[in-house]
Amino acid sequence: MLLRTVSMLLVGGLSAPAALAQSEINLDEFSVNCVSDVDQKGVTLSRSGGSDKGFIATDTLEGEASIFPGLNTMTFLLIQGSDVVTFVVDYTTMEYDMRMKGAVQKNDKGTCTVA
């Protein structure tokens, strides 16, 4: 009985954030504006038609990115010349972590809002 109760709590706890995320953002088609907690600069992410491709625009880079889904996250990966940007958005909390490697080295984090 205890195992069944724990299982029900875990399942209930996992499904609530997913339902919340779906009401906040349409995961197949969206545009979000993100603001850095570090330097208050902005980044825009977008996705259209549930594609595995999206778009990233920063103050120094912009271009088409590959999208990789995760558990409550989407990872945008942009490779442009010698620069690699990995941008992970948690769509339940709307927080992000970004890593930029190449000519510019940068670690960043912040929050996003649906545009």
Rosetta constraint file for C-alpha pairs under 8 A:
AtomPair CA 1 CA 5 HARMONIC 6.27 0.50
AtomPair CA 2 CA 6 HARMONIC 6.18 0.50
AtomPair CA 3 CA 7 HARMONIC 6.05 0.50
AtomPair CA 4 CA 8 HARMONIC 6.13 0.50
AtomPair CA 5 CA 9 HARMONIC 6.19 0.50
AtomPair CA 6 CA 10 HARMONIC 6.15 0.50
AtomPair CA 7 CA 11 HARMONIC 6.12 0.50
AtomPair CA 8 CA 12 HARMONIC 5.95 0.50
AtomPair CA 9 CA 13 HARMONIC 5.89 0.50
AtomPair CA 10 CA 14 HARMONIC 6.14 0.50
AtomPair CA 11 CA 15 HARMONIC 6.17 0.50
AtomPair CA 12 CA 16 HARMONIC 6.29 0.50
AtomPair CA 13 CA 17 HARMONIC 7.36 0.50
AtomPair CA 14 CA 18 HARMONIC 6.97 0.50
AtomPair CA 15 CA 19 HARMONIC 6.25 0.50
AtomPair CA 16 CA 20 HARMONIC 6.18 0.50
AtomPair CA 17 CA 21 HARMONIC 5.98 0.50
AtomPair CA 17 CA 92 HARMONIC 6.05 0.50
AtomPair CA 18 CA 22 HARMONIC 6.24 0.50
AtomPair CA 18 CA 72 HARMONIC 7.17 0.50
AtomPair CA 18 CA 92 HARMONIC 7.00 0.50
AtomPair CA 19 CA 23 HARMONIC 6.53 0.50
AtomPair CA 20 CA 24 HARMONIC 6.44 0.50
AtomPair CA 20 CA 92 HARMONIC 6.95 0.50
AtomPair CA 21 CA 25 HARMONIC 6.06 0.50
AtomPair CA 21 CA 91 HARMONIC 6.02 0.50
AtomPair CA 21 CA 92 HARMONIC 4.91 0.50
AtomPair CA 22 CA 26 HARMONIC 6.04 0.50
AtomPair CA 22 CA 27 HARMONIC 7.16 0.50
AtomPair CA 24 CA 114 HARMONIC 7.90 0.50
AtomPair CA 25 CA 30 HARMONIC 6.94 0.50
AtomPair CA 25 CA 91 HARMONIC 7.50 0.50
AtomPair CA 25 CA 114 HARMONIC 6.89 0.50
AtomPair CA 26 CA 30 HARMONIC 6.04 0.50
AtomPair CA 27 CA 50 HARMONIC 7.13 0.50
AtomPair CA 28 CA 47 HARMONIC 6.70 0.50
AtomPair CA 28 CA 48 HARMONIC 6.29 0.50
AtomPair CA 28 CA 49 HARMONIC 5.50 0.50
AtomPair CA 28 CA 50 HARMONIC 3.82 0.50
AtomPair CA 28 CA 51 HARMONIC 7.25 0.50
AtomPair CA 29 CA 46 HARMONIC 7.50 0.50
AtomPair CA 29 CA 47 HARMONIC 5.24 0.50
AtomPair CA 29 CA 48 HARMONIC 4.52 0.50
AtomPair CA 29 CA 49 HARMONIC 5.55 0.50
AtomPair CA 29 CA 50 HARMONIC 6.15 0.50
AtomPair CA 30 CA 46 HARMONIC 5.47 0.50
AtomPair CA 30 CA 47 HARMONIC 5.39 0.50
AtomPair CA 30 CA 48 HARMONIC 6.65 0.50
AtomPair CA 30 CA 114 HARMONIC 7.30 0.50
AtomPair CA 30 CA 115 HARMONIC 7.79 0.50
AtomPair CA 31 CA 44 HARMONIC 7.05 0.50
AtomPair CA 31 CA 45 HARMONIC 5.64 0.50
AtomPair CA 31 CA 46 HARMONIC 4.15 0.50
AtomPair CA 31 CA 47 HARMONIC 6.54 0.50
AtomPair CA 31 CA 114 HARMONIC 6.13 0.50
AtomPair CA 31 CA 115 HARMONIC 5.48 0.50
AtomPair CA 32 CA 44 HARMONIC 5.74 0.50
AtomPair CA 32 CA 45 HARMONIC 5.35 0.50
AtomPair CA 32 CA 46 HARMONIC 6.35 0.50
AtomPair CA 32 CA 112 HARMONIC 6.08 0.50
AtomPair CA 32 CA 113 HARMONIC 5.44 0.50
AtomPair CA 32 CA 114 HARMONIC 4.42 0.50
AtomPair CA 32 CA 115 HARMONIC 5.00 0.50
AtomPair CA 33 CA 42 HARMONIC 6.85 0.50
AtomPair CA 33 CA 43 HARMONIC 5.93 0.50
AtomPair CA 33 CA 44 HARMONIC 4.64 0.50
AtomPair CA 33 CA 45 HARMONIC 6.63 0.50
AtomPair CA 33 CA 112 HARMONIC 5.40 0.50
AtomPair CA 33 CA 113 HARMONIC 5.46 0.50
AtomPair CA 33 CA 114 HARMONIC 6.42 0.50
AtomPair CA 33 CA 115 HARMONIC 6.04 0.50
AtomPair CA 34 CA 42 HARMONIC 5.52 0.50
AtomPair CA 34 CA 43 HARMONIC 5.05 0.50
AtomPair CA 34 CA 44 HARMONIC 6.07 0.50
AtomPair CA 34 CA 45 HARMONIC 7.84 0.50
AtomPair CA 34 CA 110 HARMONIC 6.82 0.50
AtomPair CA 34 CA 111 HARMONIC 5.50 0.50
AtomPair CA 34 CA 112 HARMONIC 3.92 0.50
AtomPair CA 34 CA 113 HARMONIC 6.35 0.50
AtomPair CA 35 CA 40 HARMONIC 5.53 0.50
AtomPair CA 35 CA 41 HARMONIC 5.70 0.50
AtomPair CA 35 CA 42 HARMONIC 4.60 0.50
AtomPair CA 35 CA 43 HARMONIC 6.47 0.50
AtomPair CA 35 CA 110 HARMONIC 5.63 0.50
AtomPair CA 35 CA 111 HARMONIC 5.72 0.50
AtomPair CA 35 CA 112 HARMONIC 6.35 0.50
AtomPair CA 36 CA 40 HARMONIC 4.51 0.50
AtomPair CA 36 CA 41 HARMONIC 5.44 0.50
AtomPair CA 36 CA 42 HARMONIC 6.38 0.50
AtomPair CA 36 CA 108 HARMONIC 6.60 0.50
AtomPair CA 36 CA 109 HARMONIC 5.69 0.50
AtomPair CA 36 CA 110 HARMONIC 4.38 0.50
AtomPair CA 36 CA 111 HARMONIC 6.84 0.50
AtomPair CA 37 CA 108 HARMONIC 7.54 0.50
AtomPair CA 37 CA 109 HARMONIC 5.92 0.50
AtomPair CA 37 CA 110 HARMONIC 4.65 0.50
AtomPair CA 37 CA 111 HARMONIC 7.48 0.50
AtomPair CA 38 CA 108 HARMONIC 6.49 0.50
AtomPair CA 38 CA 109 HARMONIC 6.91 0.50
AtomPair CA 38 CA 110 HARMONIC 7.49 0.50
AtomPair CA 41 CA 59 HARMONIC 7.67 0.50
AtomPair CA 42 CA 58 HARMONIC 6.60 0.50
AtomPair CA 42 CA 59 HARMONIC 7.39 0.50
AtomPair CA 43 CA 56 HARMONIC 7.13 0.50
AtomPair CA 43 CA 57 HARMONIC 5.69 0.50
AtomPair CA 43 CA 58 HARMONIC 4.76 0.50
AtomPair CA 43 CA 59 HARMONIC 7.43 0.50
AtomPair CA 44 CA 55 HARMONIC 7.89 0.50
AtomPair CA 44 CA 56 HARMONIC 5.79 0.50
AtomPair CA 44 CA 57 HARMONIC 5.20 0.50
AtomPair CA 44 CA 58 HARMONIC 6.77 0.50
AtomPair CA 45 CA 54 HARMONIC 7.19 0.50
AtomPair CA 45 CA 55 HARMONIC 5.63 0.50
AtomPair CA 45 CA 56 HARMONIC 4.81 0.50
AtomPair CA 45 CA 57 HARMONIC 6.71 0.50
AtomPair CA 46 CA 54 HARMONIC 5.50 0.50
AtomPair CA 46 CA 55 HARMONIC 5.20 0.50
AtomPair CA 46 CA 56 HARMONIC 6.84 0.50
AtomPair CA 47 CA 51 HARMONIC 6.87 0.50
AtomPair CA 47 CA 53 HARMONIC 6.82 0.50
AtomPair CA 47 CA 54 HARMONIC 4.49 0.50
AtomPair CA 47 CA 55 HARMONIC 6.60 0.50
AtomPair CA 48 CA 53 HARMONIC 8.00 0.50
AtomPair CA 48 CA 54 HARMONIC 6.95 0.50
AtomPair CA 51 CA 67 HARMONIC 7.99 0.50
AtomPair CA 52 CA 66 HARMONIC 5.91 0.50
AtomPair CA 52 CA 67 HARMONIC 4.95 0.50
AtomPair CA 52 CA 68 HARMONIC 6.99 0.50
AtomPair CA 53 CA 64 HARMONIC 6.65 0.50
AtomPair CA 53 CA 65 HARMONIC 5.60 0.50
AtomPair CA 53 CA 66 HARMONIC 4.61 0.50
AtomPair CA 53 CA 67 HARMONIC 5.43 0.50
AtomPair CA 54 CA 64 HARMONIC 5.67 0.50
AtomPair CA 54 CA 65 HARMONIC 5.11 0.50
AtomPair CA 54 CA 66 HARMONIC 6.22 0.50
AtomPair CA 54 CA 67 HARMONIC 6.38 0.50
AtomPair CA 54 CA 76 HARMONIC 7.34 0.50
AtomPair CA 55 CA 62 HARMONIC 7.33 0.50
AtomPair CA 55 CA 63 HARMONIC 5.64 0.50
AtomPair CA 55 CA 64 HARMONIC 4.53 0.50
AtomPair CA 55 CA 65 HARMONIC 5.42 0.50
AtomPair CA 56 CA 61 HARMONIC 7.72 0.50
AtomPair CA 56 CA 62 HARMONIC 5.33 0.50
AtomPair CA 56 CA 63 HARMONIC 5.63 0.50
AtomPair CA 56 CA 64 HARMONIC 6.50 0.50
AtomPair CA 56 CA 65 HARMONIC 6.54 0.50
AtomPair CA 56 CA 76 HARMONIC 7.82 0.50
AtomPair CA 56 CA 78 HARMONIC 7.54 0.50
AtomPair CA 57 CA 61 HARMONIC 5.98 0.50
AtomPair CA 57 CA 62 HARMONIC 4.10 0.50
AtomPair CA 57 CA 63 HARMONIC 6.59 0.50
AtomPair CA 58 CA 62 HARMONIC 5.92 0.50
AtomPair CA 63 CA 78 HARMONIC 7.07 0.50
AtomPair CA 63 CA 80 HARMONIC 7.85 0.50
AtomPair CA 64 CA 78 HARMONIC 6.68 0.50
AtomPair CA 65 CA 76 HARMONIC 5.76 0.50
AtomPair CA 65 CA 77 HARMONIC 5.15 0.50
AtomPair CA 65 CA 78 HARMONIC 4.47 0.50
AtomPair CA 65 CA 79 HARMONIC 7.43 0.50
AtomPair CA 66 CA 75 HARMONIC 8.00 0.50
AtomPair CA 66 CA 76 HARMONIC 5.65 0.50
AtomPair CA 66 CA 77 HARMONIC 5.15 0.50
AtomPair CA 66 CA 78 HARMONIC 6.59 0.50
AtomPair CA 67 CA 74 HARMONIC 6.52 0.50
AtomPair CA 67 CA 75 HARMONIC 5.54 0.50
AtomPair CA 67 CA 76 HARMONIC 4.68 0.50
AtomPair CA 67 CA 77 HARMONIC 6.43 0.50
AtomPair CA 68 CA 74 HARMONIC 5.72 0.50
AtomPair CA 68 CA 75 HARMONIC 5.02 0.50
AtomPair CA 68 CA 76 HARMONIC 6.57 0.50
AtomPair CA 68 CA 77 HARMONIC 7.96 0.50
AtomPair CA 69 CA 73 HARMONIC 6.10 0.50
AtomPair CA 69 CA 74 HARMONIC 4.57 0.50
AtomPair CA 69 CA 75 HARMONIC 6.29 0.50
AtomPair CA 70 CA 74 HARMONIC 5.74 0.50
AtomPair CA 70 CA 75 HARMONIC 7.42 0.50
AtomPair CA 72 CA 90 HARMONIC 5.68 0.50
AtomPair CA 72 CA 91 HARMONIC 5.87 0.50
AtomPair CA 72 CA 92 HARMONIC 6.28 0.50
AtomPair CA 73 CA 88 HARMONIC 6.56 0.50
AtomPair CA 73 CA 89 HARMONIC 5.38 0.50
AtomPair CA 73 CA 90 HARMONIC 4.32 0.50
AtomPair CA 73 CA 91 HARMONIC 5.75 0.50
AtomPair CA 73 CA 92 HARMONIC 7.95 0.50
AtomPair CA 74 CA 88 HARMONIC 5.72 0.50
AtomPair CA 74 CA 89 HARMONIC 5.44 0.50
AtomPair CA 74 CA 90 HARMONIC 6.75 0.50
AtomPair CA 74 CA 91 HARMONIC 7.54 0.50
AtomPair CA 75 CA 86 HARMONIC 6.77 0.50
AtomPair CA 75 CA 87 HARMONIC 5.58 0.50
AtomPair CA 75 CA 88 HARMONIC 4.33 0.50
AtomPair CA 75 CA 89 HARMONIC 6.45 0.50
AtomPair CA 76 CA 85 HARMONIC 7.81 0.50
AtomPair CA 76 CA 86 HARMONIC 5.86 0.50
AtomPair CA 76 CA 87 HARMONIC 5.02 0.50
AtomPair CA 76 CA 88 HARMONIC 6.30 0.50
AtomPair CA 77 CA 84 HARMONIC 7.27 0.50
AtomPair CA 77 CA 85 HARMONIC 5.75 0.50
AtomPair CA 77 CA 86 HARMONIC 4.80 0.50
AtomPair CA 77 CA 87 HARMONIC 6.48 0.50
AtomPair CA 78 CA 84 HARMONIC 5.72 0.50
AtomPair CA 78 CA 85 HARMONIC 5.05 0.50
AtomPair CA 78 CA 86 HARMONIC 6.64 0.50
AtomPair CA 79 CA 83 HARMONIC 5.84 0.50
AtomPair CA 79 CA 84 HARMONIC 4.54 0.50
AtomPair CA 79 CA 85 HARMONIC 6.47 0.50
AtomPair CA 80 CA 84 HARMONIC 6.42 0.50
AtomPair CA 82 CA 102 HARMONIC 5.25 0.50
AtomPair CA 82 CA 103 HARMONIC 6.76 0.50
AtomPair CA 83 CA 100 HARMONIC 7.01 0.50
AtomPair CA 83 CA 101 HARMONIC 5.63 0.50
AtomPair CA 83 CA 102 HARMONIC 4.26 0.50
AtomPair CA 83 CA 103 HARMONIC 6.31 0.50
AtomPair CA 83 CA 104 HARMONIC 7.38 0.50
AtomPair CA 84 CA 100 HARMONIC 5.72 0.50
AtomPair CA 84 CA 101 HARMONIC 5.22 0.50
AtomPair CA 84 CA 102 HARMONIC 6.29 0.50
AtomPair CA 85 CA 98 HARMONIC 7.08 0.50
AtomPair CA 85 CA 99 HARMONIC 5.73 0.50
AtomPair CA 85 CA 100 HARMONIC 4.48 0.50
AtomPair CA 85 CA 101 HARMONIC 6.52 0.50
AtomPair CA 86 CA 98 HARMONIC 5.61 0.50
AtomPair CA 86 CA 99 HARMONIC 5.21 0.50
AtomPair CA 86 CA 100 HARMONIC 6.49 0.50
AtomPair CA 87 CA 96 HARMONIC 6.96 0.50
AtomPair CA 87 CA 97 HARMONIC 5.96 0.50
AtomPair CA 87 CA 98 HARMONIC 4.38 0.50
AtomPair CA 87 CA 99 HARMONIC 6.54 0.50
AtomPair CA 88 CA 96 HARMONIC 5.48 0.50
AtomPair CA 88 CA 97 HARMONIC 5.35 0.50
AtomPair CA 88 CA 98 HARMONIC 6.29 0.50
AtomPair CA 89 CA 94 HARMONIC 6.44 0.50
AtomPair CA 89 CA 95 HARMONIC 5.89 0.50
AtomPair CA 89 CA 96 HARMONIC 4.39 0.50
AtomPair CA 89 CA 97 HARMONIC 6.76 0.50
AtomPair CA 90 CA 94 HARMONIC 5.33 0.50
AtomPair CA 90 CA 95 HARMONIC 5.52 0.50
AtomPair CA 90 CA 96 HARMONIC 6.16 0.50
AtomPair CA 91 CA 95 HARMONIC 7.25 0.50
AtomPair CA 94 CA 111 HARMONIC 5.71 0.50
AtomPair CA 94 CA 112 HARMONIC 5.24 0.50
AtomPair CA 94 CA 113 HARMONIC 6.91 0.50
AtomPair CA 95 CA 109 HARMONIC 7.38 0.50
AtomPair CA 95 CA 110 HARMONIC 5.68 0.50
AtomPair CA 95 CA 111 HARMONIC 4.28 0.50
AtomPair CA 95 CA 112 HARMONIC 6.04 0.50
AtomPair CA 96 CA 109 HARMONIC 5.38 0.50
AtomPair CA 96 CA 110 HARMONIC 5.44 0.50
AtomPair CA 96 CA 111 HARMONIC 5.93 0.50
AtomPair CA 96 CA 112 HARMONIC 7.25 0.50
AtomPair CA 97 CA 107 HARMONIC 7.57 0.50
AtomPair CA 97 CA 108 HARMONIC 5.81 0.50
AtomPair CA 97 CA 109 HARMONIC 4.42 0.50
AtomPair CA 97 CA 110 HARMONIC 6.89 0.50
AtomPair CA 98 CA 106 HARMONIC 7.88 0.50
AtomPair CA 98 CA 107 HARMONIC 5.75 0.50
AtomPair CA 98 CA 108 HARMONIC 4.99 0.50
AtomPair CA 98 CA 109 HARMONIC 6.03 0.50
AtomPair CA 99 CA 105 HARMONIC 7.73 0.50
AtomPair CA 99 CA 106 HARMONIC 5.83 0.50
AtomPair CA 99 CA 107 HARMONIC 4.69 0.50
AtomPair CA 99 CA 108 HARMONIC 6.48 0.50
AtomPair CA 100 CA 104 HARMONIC 6.69 0.50
AtomPair CA 100 CA 105 HARMONIC 5.39 0.50
AtomPair CA 100 CA 106 HARMONIC 4.92 0.50
AtomPair CA 100 CA 107 HARMONIC 6.39 0.50
AtomPair CA 101 CA 105 HARMONIC 4.75 0.50
AtomPair CA 101 CA 106 HARMONIC 6.71 0.50
